[in-house]
Amino acid sequence: MGFSRRGAAALALALLASPWNRAPRARASQLNALTSLRFFAALIVVLFHLRVMQVISGGPWWYQNFASIGYLGVNCFFVLSGFILVYTYGTSTVDARQFWQARFARIYPAYALSLLVTAPYFFYAVGHLDIPFLAWSKQHLAAAGILTLGLSQAWVPQGALTWNAVCWSLSVEAFFYLLFPGLLFWVRRLTSRGLALGIAGCSLSSLTLSLLYVFLHPDGIDKINSLETTLLWKNVLSYNPVVRLPEFVTGMLAGQLFLVDRGNTNRKLALPLVSIGLCVPVILTGLVGRIPSPLICAGFLSPAFAALIYGLALRSGSAAFLEWRWLVLLGEASYSLYLLHSFVIQRISAATSALPSWLQVSACLAAAIAASLICSRLVEQPARKLLGPAARDG
């Protein structure tokens, strides 16, 4: 339980620490294309879970391959989070306490709602069902509950997927937020060359960890490509906040590079950068089954997402559709979509099991999106105003 105590202590520090600096901040202009990108990243994760839950069991090979690596949407979220936070706070003095308060107001109310609606099914499952990835939670139910409520579950490899499984990434994000004010101080001191080298270094560190797993196969050589969720070292590679930190730092470095070079960057670079970012999932879709899966989920792919995000931030005319109001609205609700989609899919797919597959899938998607819009409007937005500081929240 060493990791869990550190995680709990980290959360307490994030909520109670004194401000490092106090200064007003000017609002950065919103990058609507990146808000819309959040919706597509969430949608990729939804497709992944539709496949995992076998709501969609068929389809062409390319869809099956693409859906099977839909967890890359979380990788994109981590990079995007770092980029947006630097863009939002990077040109001003950061009050650490206000920043942590803003992030708490941003993520915890909807997070708590997702735990509330999934609680009956979680506690029923650990009490009556034999689900492998809940085995640790069944044996340590009180600890699992405390860790999840404290955003610390990702520090325990076998308990990362407890309660509402998708919430492991919020545990990771909480760690990122804790470190952000200090990391921002470091990032601001780097030159453009240092920022680029930092991105390469983050990619290399993530690749090294994945290669070590592949070649040392600590969970057993026959487990390298396993889809099991009970493998100790595979779970460390997938869920541990320190292991995932290079992805967030990559986004921060790219965000600072954008701020530093914004006045000199040619907007004609937008399309090539976006193309590079989009080519990576396309290439990986064709390579599924041919390369070890730990390499596909590795954070070394983060520079490609950074290129995509950087290119969209340049606001090229070819990506103008991402600024359509309805897409931005879906992007604003993407956090709720991510938190609630698994629960909604389970309920709707069970209720519509007699319908043709395409109608069942359509109903699942429509219900998940509707739930996200309602949660965003009735929970996220009011909570940010009520709990957040007077300054803006990125």
VEXDO-860790 format. One record per atom (N, C-alpha, C): x, y, z. Coordinates in steps of 0.001 Angstrom, whole numbers. Last residue first. Example, Ala and Ser with C-alpha at 12.3 -4.5 7.8 and 13.67 -1.06 7.14 Angstrom:
2
px py pz
12850 -2250 7080
13670 -1060 7140
12900 30 7870
13190 -5690 7800
12300 -4500 7800
13200 -3300 7800
END
This chain:
394
px py pz
-8618 26539 -17192
-8364 26089 -18559
-8968 24767 -18847
-10425 28933 -15486
-9974 27529 -15408
-9806 27025 -16816
-9864 32265 -14231
-10312 31303 -15220
-9747 29926 -14941
-10604 33336 -10865
-9824 33324 -12093
-10279 32207 -12986
-12098 32636 -8656
-12652 33654 -9545
-11898 33700 -10865
-11993 29012 -8316
-11602 30387 -7970
-12181 31372 -8971
-14816 26689 -8090
-13567 27195 -8627
-13246 28601 -8156
-17332 26036 -7147
-16158 25565 -6406
-14850 26171 -6860
-19225 27293 -8844
-19419 27269 -7408
-18141 26988 -6645
-18306 26971 -11432
-18596 28319 -10955
-18675 28360 -9424
-18072 24204 -11522
-16888 25033 -11770
-17098 26454 -11266
-20707 23429 -11114
-19704 23119 -10097
-18447 23958 -10274
-22030 24218 -13491
-22360 24864 -12207
-21294 24631 -11139
-20568 22478 -15356
-20530 23937 -15446
-20926 24629 -14145
-21079 19757 -14407
-19739 20332 -14615
-19744 21859 -14547
-24000 19554 -14133
-23042 19232 -13067
-21725 19970 -13259
-25529 20366 -16296
-26131 20414 -14969
-25154 20157 -13829
-23883 20179 -18607
-24708 21367 -18363
-25154 21482 -16911
-22656 17684 -18397
-21851 18886 -18595
-22625 20137 -18204
-24870 16025 -18198
-23929 16112 -17081
-23078 17372 -17183
-25997 16420 -20747
-26768 16743 -19544
-25832 16932 -18350
-23948 15487 -22376
-24407 16873 -22513
-25174 17322 -21278
-23799 12811 -21551
-22641 13695 -21373
-23053 15157 -21458
-26265 11795 -22300
-25906 11811 -20881
-24747 12771 -20623
-25984 12021 -25084
-27025 12784 -24393
-26703 12899 -22898
-23928 10189 -25516
-23713 11602 -25828
-24739 12476 -25115
-25198 7827 -24702
-23960 8256 -24049
-23706 9738 -24289
-27368 7698 -26478
-27614 7811 -25038
-26374 8316 -24305
-26052 7448 -28941
-26951 8577 -28705
-27173 8785 -27207
-24648 5033 -28568
-23927 6274 -28821
-24797 7490 -28502
-26794 3218 -28162
-25727 3366 -27158
-25003 4697 -27331
-28225 3494 -30550
-28864 3838 -29281
-27822 4058 -28187
-26333 2544 -32369
-26813 3919 -32476
-27446 4382 -31168
-26160 -115 -31511
-24987 753 -31437
-25407 2213 -31481
-28780 -943 -32113
-28270 -1040 -30751
-27071 -110 -30548
-28871 -582 -34841
-29757 209 -34002
-29279 201 -32550
-26993 -2440 -35663
-26747 -1035 -35969
-27646 -119 -35142
-28114 -4905 -34764
-26855 -4400 -34214
-26682 -2908 -34455
-31651 -4871 -34043
-30520 -5095 -34950
-29281 -4389 -34428
-32723 -5633 -30637
-32701 -4808 -31849
-31558 -5224 -32766
-32481 -6956 -28280
-33302 -7588 -29306
-33283 -6819 -30628
-31019 -5316 -26589
-30362 -6516 -27126
-31161 -7194 -28244
-31548 -2989 -25252
-31846 -3025 -26693
-31263 -4272 -27362
-30730 -3232 -22639
-32135 -2906 -22883
-32529 -3041 -24348
-28012 -3689 -22931
-28850 -4733 -22326
-30323 -4494 -22642
-27232 -1251 -24028
-27049 -2466 -24825
-27885 -3609 -24259
-27800 462 -21871
-28565 577 -23111
-28422 -682 -23963
-25955 -389 -19862
-27399 -347 -19605
-28200 -353 -20913
-23452 -212 -21127
-23899 -1450 -20491
-25404 -1481 -20329
-23415 2494 -21906
-23392 1437 -22912
-23893 122 -22333
-23341 3781 -19399
-24497 3962 -20289
-24559 2847 -21331
-20815 2926 -18436
-22042 2634 -17696
-23263 2720 -18608
-19159 4019 -20428
-19167 2570 -20161
-20444 2160 -19444
-19633 6842 -20346
-20024 6047 -21505
-20094 4556 -21212
-18900 8564 -18289
-20192 7889 -18197
-20446 6856 -19275
-16368 9720 -18786
-16675 9152 -17474
-17891 8235 -17488
-16544 10643 -21454
-15526 9671 -21068
-15904 8974 -19760
-18624 12485 -21202
-18763 11339 -22104
-17781 10248 -21717
-17440 14353 -19529
-18577 13575 -19037
-18820 12349 -19910
-15531 15257 -21373
-15107 14693 -20092
-16217 13835 -19498
-17017 16326 -23493
-16249 15091 -23703
-15785 14448 -22399
-18373 18668 -23579
-19004 17587 -22817
-18195 16291 -22873
-16827 20176 -25246
-16971 20643 -23868
-17591 19571 -22975
-17257 18767 -27607
-15940 18753 -26985
-15997 19184 -25541
-19876 19468 -28130
-19576 18068 -27824
-18207 17932 -27155
-19379 22191 -28646
-20270 21804 -27556
-20028 20358 -27140
-17823 21979 -30919
-17218 22543 -29706
-18052 22170 -28489
-19778 21017 -32632
-18630 20177 -32316
-17922 20673 -31057
-21482 23187 -32744
-21998 21936 -32186
-20871 20965 -31855
-19865 25224 -33892
-20370 25347 -32529
-20818 24012 -31951
-16869 24470 -35555
-18328 24522 -35602
-18866 24451 -34180
-14213 24090 -35551
-14686 25226 -34777
-16194 25410 -34904
-13650 22089 -37274
-13530 21769 -35858
-13968 22934 -34968
-13675 23228 -39755
-14904 22555 -39334
-14857 22204 -37843
-11110 24112 -40232
-12085 25086 -39733
-13360 24417 -39226
-8945 22857 -41211
-9541 22274 -40001
-10603 23196 -39416
-8082 24365 -43293
-8515 23002 -43609
-9162 22324 -42411
-7125 26716 -42184
-8455 26724 -42781
-8981 25342 -43074
-5499 26245 -39034
-5495 26166 -40486
-6923 26137 -41013
-4702 26836 -36337
-5986 27250 -36915
-5923 27343 -38434
-2702 26018 -34741
-2359 27046 -35716
-3569 27532 -36498
-3773 23909 -33379
-3703 25183 -32668
-3346 26339 -33596
-3346 21844 -35158
-4709 22357 -35015
-4719 23705 -34301
-568 21515 -34751
-1092 21893 -36061
-2492 22456 -35981
-529 20707 -32070
161 21934 -32466
-397 22431 -33809
-1894 18261 -32298
-2430 19335 -31469
-1829 20683 -31861
-159 16810 -33992
-1560 17014 -34349
-2142 18206 -33599
2179 16836 -32440
2177 17457 -33767
753 17760 -34220
1294 15369 -30236
1715 16755 -30040
1727 17502 -31370
913 12919 -31427
-260 13644 -30950
75 15109 -30698
3617 12400 -31914
2679 12468 -33040
1414 13204 -32630
4735 12313 -29342
5094 13406 -30256
4165 13523 -31459
3591 9856 -28274
3069 11165 -27888
3494 12305 -28809
4658 7425 -28629
3867 7938 -29744
3355 9353 -29474
5718 6702 -26265
6650 7251 -27250
5931 7753 -28494
3925 5512 -24565
3897 6959 -24637
4856 7539 -25657
2445 2565 -25989
3551 3281 -25362
3434 4781 -25556
690 932 -27185
140 1795 -26139
1212 2653 -25489
2421 -383 -28915
1340 443 -29467
808 1405 -28412
4066 -1815 -27259
4656 -738 -28049
3586 177 -28624
2400 -3742 -26164
2955 -2709 -25277
3634 -1568 -26031
1834 -5394 -28463
871 -4377 -28046
1438 -3365 -27056
4348 -5981 -30886
3842 -6192 -29519
2937 -5052 -29081
3104 -6140 -34249
4082 -5647 -33292
3506 -5820 -31892
996 -7342 -35486
2326 -7555 -36054
3432 -7045 -35141
-1360 -6626 -34324
-1070 -8062 -34435
313 -8362 -34960
-1570 -3725 -36208
-2124 -4470 -35089
-1906 -5967 -35316
-818 -2251 -38373
221 -3048 -37713
-292 -3851 -36529
-2876 -693 -39281
-2390 -1740 -40163
-1394 -2677 -39513
-3067 1034 -37123
-4211 191 -37453
-3784 -967 -38353
-685 2431 -37318
-834 1449 -36249
-2014 513 -36507
-1301 4114 -39469
-237 3120 -39595
-389 2022 -38548
-3349 5628 -38245
-3601 4888 -39492
-2572 3779 -39667
-2102 6829 -36060
-3137 5808 -35828
-3470 5010 -37077
-191 8411 -37733
232 7426 -36727
-869 6411 -36419
-1455 10273 -39328
-856 9090 -39960
-512 8011 -38944
-2155 12382 -37726
-3203 11450 -38133
-2640 10178 -38752
308 13724 -37425
-405 13210 -36266
-1455 12175 -36622
845 14409 -40070
1758 13524 -39350
1038 12897 -38157
-1294 16170 -40528
-1176 14937 -41311
-267 13925 -40627
-675 18255 -38801
-1898 17480 -38574
-1822 16150 -39307
1681 19121 -40080
1718 18645 -38700
490 17795 -38372
749 19916 -42665
1723 18824 -42513
1760 18258 -41095
-1117 22003 -41799
-1578 20795 -42479
-556 19659 -42407
622 23941 -40544
-492 23303 -39839
-895 21987 -40480
2453 25298 -41970
2915 24064 -41334
1770 23289 -40685
1283 27613 -42685
1305 26560 -43701
1817 25242 -43141
1757 29372 -40678
523 28594 -40581
430 27523 -41658
4924 29565 -39333
4176 29655 -40578
2935 28775 -40482
5781 31204 -36371
5413 29943 -37006
4554 30188 -38238
6262 33483 -34972
7144 33194 -36101
6752 31946 -36879
4545 33687 -32845
4634 34815 -33758
5443 34532 -35010
4967 31203 -31518
3675 31514 -32145
3770 32651 -33149
7093 30211 -30154
7261 30391 -31596
6006 30901 -32291
6206 30105 -27495
7469 30761 -27820
7544 31118 -29295
3819 28631 -27655
3804 30008 -27137
5054 30770 -27553
4787 26196 -28675
3772 26952 -29415
3748 28409 -28964
6438 25432 -26611
7027 25687 -27928
6068 26498 -28787
4516 24983 -24667
5465 26078 -24488
6135 26432 -25801
3243 22753 -25829
2491 23978 -25558
3407 25177 -25376
5309 20896 -25855
4752 21345 -27130
3968 22641 -26948
5617 20604 -23085
6736 21100 -23896
6242 21621 -25238
3080 19544 -22426
3541 20813 -21859
4659 21422 -22704
3114 17128 -23860
2121 18155 -24170
2523 19511 -23628
5235 15880 -22507
5321 16130 -23946
4337 17215 -24361
4084 15624 -19986
5208 16553 -20157
5415 16865 -21632
2203 13636 -20563
1754 14958 -20127
2850 15992 -20333
3986 11579 -21196
2964 11991 -22160
2462 13398 -21832
5574 11139 -18912
6172 11714 -20119
5158 12175 -21162
3678 9907 -17021
4044 11319 -16923
4695 11878 -18194
3224 7231 -16963
2473 8005 -17958
2869 9479 -17973
4833 6412 -14859
5098 5867 -16199
4411 6691 -17271
3551 7713 -12770
4921 8099 -13122
5272 7613 -14524
999 6414 -12679
1126 7838 -13013
2535 8265 -13408
342 3307 -14228
1089 4007 -13198
1302 5472 -13579
-970 1946 -16344
-1735 2820 -15461
-913 3645 -14475
714 344 -17985
-479 985 -18541
-1046 2092 -17664
2782 -614 -16439
3095 48 -17705
1906 848 -18221
1280 -1825 -14414
2186 -724 -14097
2479 79 -15355
17 -3809 -15914
-791 -2748 -15315
66 -1559 -14899
2207 -5364 -16512
1460 -4756 -17620
589 -3614 -17096
2864 -6201 -13984
3763 -5266 -14656
3121 -4642 -15881
496 -7807 -13253
1082 -6775 -12416
1873 -5755 -13218
-2455 -8513 -14879
-1001 -8682 -14950
-322 -7507 -14245
-5123 -8338 -15176
-4651 -8690 -13843
-3133 -8869 -13811
-6293 -8121 -17606
-6186 -6877 -16825
-5702 -7144 -15412
-5325 -9566 -20699
-5667 -9708 -19298
-5438 -8383 -18563
-4537 -9640 -23265
-5541 -8625 -22947
-5967 -8704 -21488
-1103 -10146 -24123
-2326 -10555 -23451
-3241 -9370 -23197
1329 -9956 -25273
202 -9393 -26015
-1140 -9732 -25380
2860 -11187 -23211
3225 -9882 -23763
2056 -9214 -24470
2570 -13668 -22122
1618 -12647 -21690
1848 -11296 -22361
4512 -15458 -22615
3256 -15666 -23331
2214 -14608 -22990
6511 -14688 -20867
6684 -14403 -22289
5402 -14564 -23069
5647 -12975 -17910
5671 -14235 -18658
5680 -13966 -20144
5859 -10537 -16789
4604 -11258 -16531
4564 -12615 -17215
8309 -9601 -17754
8184 -9941 -16336
6894 -10672 -15974
9907 -9472 -20351
8607 -10132 -20142
8398 -10572 -18680
12088 -8232 -21320
12238 -8906 -20030
11020 -9747 -19677
11124 -7203 -23733
12288 -8090 -23745
12496 -8824 -22423
8828 -5704 -23050
8775 -6691 -24128
9915 -7691 -24027
9755 -4030 -21002
8669 -4982 -20742
8653 -6094 -21791
11684 -2595 -22381
12080 -3408 -21227
11006 -4443 -20911
10045 -1274 -24188
10992 -2279 -24674
11471 -3175 -23539
8714 453 -22428
7960 -548 -23182
8872 -1650 -23705
10831 2024 -21485
10024 1247 -20547
9252 142 -21271
11696 3190 -23903
12590 2340 -23130
11805 1458 -22166
9529 4783 -24627
9895 3648 -25470
10777 2673 -24698
9662 6701 -22598
8494 5826 -22694
8804 4591 -23528
12146 7877 -23242
11945 7257 -21934
10753 6303 -21944
11658 8869 -25822
12659 7825 -25623
12465 7121 -24285
9758 10856 -25294
9421 9732 -26166
10362 8568 -25940
11308 12568 -23721
10108 11942 -23166
9704 10720 -23973
13245 13333 -25622
13634 12595 -24433
12459 11896 -23771
11699 14763 -27472
12380 13542 -27902
12774 12691 -26700
10946 16866 -25793
9916 16010 -26384
10532 14683 -26833
13491 17954 -25277
12693 17396 -24189
11602 16470 -24690
14186 18927 -27749
14945 17812 -27198
14198 17145 -26047
12308 21013 -27870
12265 19936 -28857
13017 18704 -28352
13190 22564 -25694
11832 22028 -25716
11717 20858 -26679
15762 23276 -26511
15585 22458 -25326
14210 21827 -25267
15125 24890 -28699
15889 23662 -28912
15736 22719 -27719
13829 26957 -27369
13094 26165 -28358
13799 24838 -28615
14884 26720 -23888
14885 27328 -25213
14057 26460 -26158
13303 26686 -20678
13913 25992 -21803
13857 26833 -23073
11858 27788 -18643
13283 28131 -18703
13989 27530 -19919
9340 26734 -18660
9507 28117 -19102
10978 28500 -19286
9709 24233 -17478
9455 24316 -18917
9711 25727 -19436
9937 24878 -14727
11057 24281 -15459
10896 24481 -16965
7398 25896 -14170
8567 26720 -13868
9785 26213 -14644
5895 23651 -14808
5768 24855 -15632
6956 25783 -15414
6506 21910 -12744
6940 21581 -14106
6888 22808 -15007
5219 23241 -10617
6665 23077 -10617
7212 22765 -11993
2490 23087 -11477
3139 24389 -11210
4655 24297 -11210
2138 20132 -11915
2139 21131 -12986
2806 22454 -12620
1912 18179 -9996
3251 18555 -10423
3281 19774 -11341
-848 17918 -9713
-34 18204 -8541
1329 18750 -8945
-1593 17190 -12266
-1971 18508 -11772
-1139 18898 -10553
-586 14558 -12355
-68 15580 -13273
-360 16979 -12739
-2224 13397 -10425
-784 13453 -10204
-146 14502 -11106
-4642 13598 -11760
-4490 14279 -10473
-3010 14422 -10119
-4230 11892 -13943
-4292 13335 -14165
-4110 14112 -12860
-4413 9418 -12626
-3155 9820 -13254
-3125 11333 -13457
-7076 9503 -11903
-6070 9346 -10861
-4702 9775 -11382
-8140 9545 -14411
-8296 10748 -13593
-7355 10706 -12396
-7612 6980 -15288
-6899 8082 -15937
-7051 9386 -15170
-9354 5421 -13809
-7918 5310 -13536
-7172 6511 -14113
-11956 5561 -14631
-11486 6627 -13744
-10012 6509 -13400
-12842 3410 -16013
-12207 4473 -16796
-11610 5558 -15918
-14119 1796 -14041
-12780 1455 -14536
-12091 2607 -15257
-15411 2527 -11120
-15653 2910 -12512
-14311 2841 -13232
-14000 73 -9285
-15211 908 -9280
-15580 1279 -10716
-10600 -346 -10504
-11685 -564 -9565
-12808 461 -9735
-8327 -359 -11989
-9597 -379 -12712
-10796 -575 -11793
-6198 -468 -10187
-6367 723 -11018
-7747 796 -11662
-5435 -2549 -8622
-6663 -1864 -8251
-6986 -667 -9118
-3026 -3521 -9349
-4157 -4444 -9439
-5488 -3781 -9082
-1343 -1216 -8927
-1519 -1840 -10253
-2757 -2717 -10366
-2005 1667 -7415
-2051 235 -7076
-2333 -529 -8365
-2209 4152 -8464
-938 3817 -7827
-868 2345 -7428
-4776 4527 -9292
-3802 4147 -10323
-2446 3789 -9738
-6242 5456 -7089
-6297 4052 -7439
-5239 3624 -8447
-6550 8025 -6130
-5243 7401 -5941
-5180 5965 -6443
-8799 9640 -5603
-8096 9752 -6882
-6686 9145 -6819
-10260 9074 -3328
-9122 9978 -3203
-8303 10132 -4459
-12063 7189 -4182
-12587 8491 -3769
-11475 9532 -3666
-10176 5137 -4574
-10920 5692 -5705
-11492 7064 -5359
-9229 4637 -1980
-8306 5030 -3036
-9036 5707 -4192
-11607 3844 -711
-10890 5038 -262
-9946 5552 -1346
-12267 1496 -2155
-13177 2628 -2104
-12478 3917 -1724
-10028 -109 -1673
-10396 233 -3048
-11307 1451 -3073
-10150 -401 1091
-9021 318 502
-9355 764 -913
-12519 -1927 1246
-12434 -626 1903
-11316 218 1307
-11782 -4245 -257
-12889 -3384 -669
-12802 -1992 -37
-9839 -6224 -1013
-9483 -5004 -286
-10541 -3930 -558
-10970 -8285 -2433
-10172 -8633 -1269
-9849 -7418 -401
-12204 -6900 -4495
-13012 -7768 -3647
-12275 -8092 -2348
-10043 -5660 -5701
-11052 -4839 -5043
-11910 -5665 -4104
-8790 -7862 -6841
-8105 -7103 -5801
-9102 -6267 -5015
-10778 -8645 -8701
-10357 -9559 -7633
-9678 -8807 -6487
-11585 -7312 -10898
-12088 -6806 -9622
-11654 -7675 -8450
-10650 -8660 -13054
-9983 -7399 -12762
-10521 -6724 -11491
-12354 -11075 -12988
-10910 -11085 -12693
-10340 -9737 -12296
-15278 -11509 -11276
-14712 -10738 -12382
-13226 -10556 -12115
-17640 -13117 -10114
-16217 -13442 -10159
-15612 -12792 -11399
-20156 -11517 -8066
-19627 -11998 -9331
-18131 -12265 -9235
-20931 -10487 -5571
-21620 -11655 -6107
-21009 -12248 -7377
-19421 -8288 -4710
-20057 -9158 -3723
-20584 -10458 -4275
-18536 -6939 -6890
-17510 -7459 -5981
-18116 -8391 -4942
-21089 -6362 -8041
-20118 -7199 -8740
-19080 -7775 -7784
-22284 -4650 -6171
-22915 -5936 -6474
-21905 -6887 -7115
-20525 -2534 -6317
-20612 -3272 -5061
-21344 -4606 -5245
-20962 -1757 -9034
-19636 -2127 -8545
-19741 -2984 -7293
-23663 -1147 -9091
-23180 -2245 -9927
-21792 -2705 -9484
-23841 1038 -7308
-24634 -183 -7097
-24102 -1373 -7883
-21876 2936 -8483
-21677 2274 -7187
-22528 1016 -7011
-22384 4424 -10711
-21838 3074 -10921
-21691 2290 -9623
-23295 6822 -9738
-24197 6049 -10591
-23690 4628 -10826
-21043 7651 -8184
-22360 7469 -7580
-23245 6573 -8434
-19017 7934 -10012
-18885 6918 -8966
-20240 6616 -8339
-20021 10052 -11492
-19801 8770 -12168
-19637 7636 -11158
-20015 12052 -9508
-21286 11585 -10070
-21112 10228 -10738
-17255 12375 -9165
-18058 11856 -8064
-19405 11339 -8560
-16676 13457 -11713
-16036 12215 -11271
-16866 11570 -10159
-18043 15838 -11559
-18498 14828 -12523
-17900 13469 -12193
-16464 17002 -9378
-17924 16825 -9311
-18455 15771 -10299
-13623 16958 -10227
-14154 16067 -9190
-15685 15944 -9173
-12710 18676 -12320
-12800 17228 -12534
-13607 16481 -11472
-12982 21433 -11651
-13169 20981 -13030
-13443 19490 -13104
-12347 21691 -9009
-13694 22079 -9436
-14006 21567 -10831
-9660 20872 -9234
-10604 20100 -8424
-12039 20398 -8853
-8668 22964 -10783
-8685 21610 -11343
-9630 20705 -10560
-8984 25108 -9016
-9662 25124 -10311
-9752 23722 -10912
-7293 24321 -6954
-8721 24500 -6687
-9516 24463 -7987
-4860 24379 -8274
-5368 23101 -7790
-6860 23185 -7477
-4747 27183 -8783
-4713 26216 -9881
-5298 24892 -9433
-4710 28232 -6223
-5851 28521 -7092
-5904 27544 -8259
-2223 27219 -5420
-3434 26825 -4707
-4678 27089 -5557
-429 28417 -7228
-580 26966 -7192
-1884 26552 -6523
-722 30892 -9400
-992 30664 -7991
-1321 29181 -7860
1531 31721 -11862
543 30739 -11427
465 30698 -9906
1825 34374 -14120
2261 33803 -12854
1158 32904 -12311
1636 33631 -17661
1281 34373 -16449
1861 33672 -15232
1743 32082 -19877
2246 33453 -20017
1985 34286 -18770
600 29558 -19286
2019 29677 -19575
2574 31077 -19660
-2004 28832 -18884
-1300 29439 -17757
131 29867 -18091
-2895 27894 -21390
-3782 28681 -20532
-3016 29462 -19476
-773 26458 -22428
-1341 27548 -23219
-2179 28475 -22338
-523 24581 -20380
565 25527 -20630
50 26713 -21436
-2988 23273 -20692
-2668 23929 -19425
-1530 24921 -19590
-2806 22266 -23301
-3813 23277 -22977
-3483 24004 -21681
-671 20389 -23053
-615 21495 -24011
-1555 22617 -23596
-1615 18548 -21133
-400 19319 -20894
-313 20543 -21783
-3913 17611 -22507
-4029 18248 -21196
-2809 19108 -20892
-2819 16391 -24753
-3664 17577 -24921
-3806 18339 -23607
-1590 14185 -23554
-785 15180 -24269
-1568 16484 -24395
-3872 12900 -22496
-2774 13293 -21618
-1909 14375 -22275
-5450 12434 -24805
-5943 13279 -23719
-4804 13783 -22845
-3822 10610 -26189
-4076 11926 -26767
-4575 12900 -25701
-4063 8448 -24415
-2745 9011 -24694
-2899 10435 -25250
-6783 7970 -24786
-6320 8441 -23480
-4936 9061 -23610
-6825 7040 -27398
-7538 8271 -27096
-7113 8850 -25751
-5697 4588 -27329
-4816 5700 -27687
-5498 7056 -27472
-7689 2791 -26988
-7126 3358 -25766
-6121 4465 -26059
-8212 1716 -29444
-8919 2943 -29081
-8444 3564 -27793
-7310 -497 -30664
-6294 400 -30117
-6926 1740 -29728
-9585 -1719 -31600
-8796 -2454 -30608
-7688 -1605 -30004
-10509 -53 -33582
-11219 -58 -32301
-10395 -733 -31216
-8680 -780 -35607
-8695 575 -35078
-9368 621 -33716
-9361 -3487 -36064
-8009 -3116 -35628
-7996 -1736 -34978
-12028 -3212 -36837
-11686 -4048 -35693
-10305 -3682 -35150
-11717 -1609 -39116
-12435 -1093 -37958
-12074 -1893 -36711
-10255 -3285 -40754
-9635 -2031 -40344
-10374 -1421 -39158
-11971 -5439 -41203
-10745 -5642 -40423
-10169 -4331 -39906
-15485 -4561 -40735
-14282 -4799 -41541
-13036 -4852 -40663
-17660 -6270 -38337
-17145 -5120 -39058
-15900 -5453 -39846
-18517 -7345 -35024
-18090 -7598 -36398
-17498 -6362 -37028
-19369 -6563 -32584
-18510 -7748 -32639
-17990 -8046 -34040
-20319 -4178 -30515
-19942 -4318 -31926
-18951 -5471 -32004
-20550 -5125 -27992
-21740 -4511 -28579
-21559 -4454 -30091
-18366 -6144 -26666
-18951 -6945 -27753
-20316 -6425 -28199
-16898 -4685 -24997
-18164 -5187 -24456
-18936 -6022 -25471
-14868 -4014 -26791
-14553 -4836 -25623
-15821 -5453 -25042
-16303 -2353 -28572
-15717 -3619 -29032
-15440 -4552 -27864
-17003 -280 -26933
-18064 -971 -27677
-17572 -2313 -28181
-14465 544 -26179
-15287 -176 -25210
-16502 -839 -25860
-13588 1749 -28572
-12812 680 -27944
-13683 -140 -26994
-15474 3749 -28880
-15425 2663 -29859
-14660 1466 -29300
-14698 5355 -26684
-16033 4748 -26723
-16055 3570 -27695
-12211 6212 -27562
-12287 5355 -26378
-13643 4655 -26323
-13071 7794 -29677
-12210 6648 -29963
-12227 5671 -28786
-14437 9776 -28278
-15197 8873 -29135
-14382 7637 -29491
-12366 11181 -27066
-13298 10424 -26230
-14063 9398 -27058
-11262 12295 -29370
-10437 11423 -28534
-11323 10563 -27636
-13417 13850 -30209
-12995 12726 -31044
-12092 11766 -30277
-13521 15723 -28097
-14662 14853 -28371
-14233 13639 -29192
-11050 16988 -28316
-11346 16207 -27116
-12520 15266 -27340
-11364 18459 -30634
-10502 17273 -30661
-10745 16392 -29445
-12853 20615 -29725
-13516 19596 -30541
-12696 18317 -30606
-10763 21946 -28424
-11930 21511 -27657
-12682 20427 -28417
-9178 22514 -30584
-8680 21558 -29613
-9796 21086 -28680
-10725 24414 -31860
-10418 23172 -32571
-9917 22104 -31604
-10770 26565 -30083
-11961 25739 -30231
-11684 24419 -30937
-8927 27886 -27910
-8613 27147 -29130
-9739 26140 -29354
-9506 31113 -26569
-9834 29697 -26593
-9491 29089 -27948
-6972 33295 -25375
-8048 33027 -26320
-8254 31528 -26453
-6422 33616 -21871
-5934 33236 -23192
-7127 32964 -24108
-6799 36259 -19583
-7408 35102 -20227
-6817 34876 -21609
-4237 37059 -17308
-5074 37452 -18445
-5589 36210 -19140
-4128 36981 -13788
-3785 36357 -15055
-4737 36842 -16135
-2550 38378 -10862
-3677 38224 -11779
-3217 37647 -13099
-705 36517 -8462
-726 37574 -9469
-1922 37352 -10364
1255 34900 -6209
-65 35528 -6337
38 36653 -7363
2721 31693 -5719
2768 33070 -6223
1360 33611 -6304
2078 29512 -4160
3476 29805 -4446
3633 31241 -4909
-313 28987 -1536
58 29514 -2844
1557 29730 -2955
-190 25885 363
-263 27343 275
123 27813 -1118
-2154 22874 64
-891 23613 11
-1131 25112 -132
-4475 21385 -2
-4227 22206 1168
-2999 23101 1074
-4709 19859 -2306
-5875 20603 -1862
-5559 21629 -773
-2233 18688 -2674
-2791 19487 -3766
-3940 20362 -3290
-1978 17251 -302
-1098 18389 -548
-1670 19293 -1617
-3919 15285 -761
-4074 16212 355
-3210 17452 168
-2781 13987 -2966
-4067 14668 -3116
-4267 15688 -2003
-458 12991 -1777
-353 13939 -2894
-1643 14707 -3075
-1495 11206 56
-783 12377 547
-667 13444 -531
-2504 9332 -1722
-3419 10060 -851
-2766 11319 -309
-99 8453 -2909
-1132 9078 -3739
-2094 9891 -2901
1216 7390 -706
1804 8537 -1390
765 9255 -2237
-562 5318 -148
-352 6358 840
253 7607 204
-340 3792 -2502
-1621 4402 -2175
-1453 5509 -1154
2298 2862 -2482
1877 3784 -3533
610 4512 -3129
2164 1152 -276
3036 2321 -272
2615 3347 -1298
813 -1218 0
0 0 0
847 1268 0
END
